[in-house]
Amino acid sequence: TAGSAAATEVLLAETMAMDRRRLVAQISGGDPAWSGAVTYDRSRLLVTPDEARRLIAAVAELVAPYQADRRPPASAAAERVTVVLTMVRESSPPA
């Protein structure tokens, strides 16, 4: 529906803006202990729909052991991080 599409757009805009602010702040003067552990990667892939689904599942499996609500107690040096995976077809028309 139009209402859910508008709500999704607002949520995406807010979370993407927050992630961008955090990334810029950490890259421009973040904690040296996290050097090389904060990143932004934008890769153009060539995949079939089935390959895309497998890739999404593989990434989900890779990060699952680190999810805060699932992992055993972590060391005192552990901090919450945000991992974002967006996969969108380039042939999708922009809004």
Buried (B, 14 or more C-beta within 10 A) or exposed (E): EEEEEEEEEEEEEEEEEEEEEBBEEBEEEBEEEEEEEBEEEEEEEEEEEEEBEEBEEEEEEEEEEEEEEEEEEEEEEEEEEEEEEEEEEEEEEEE
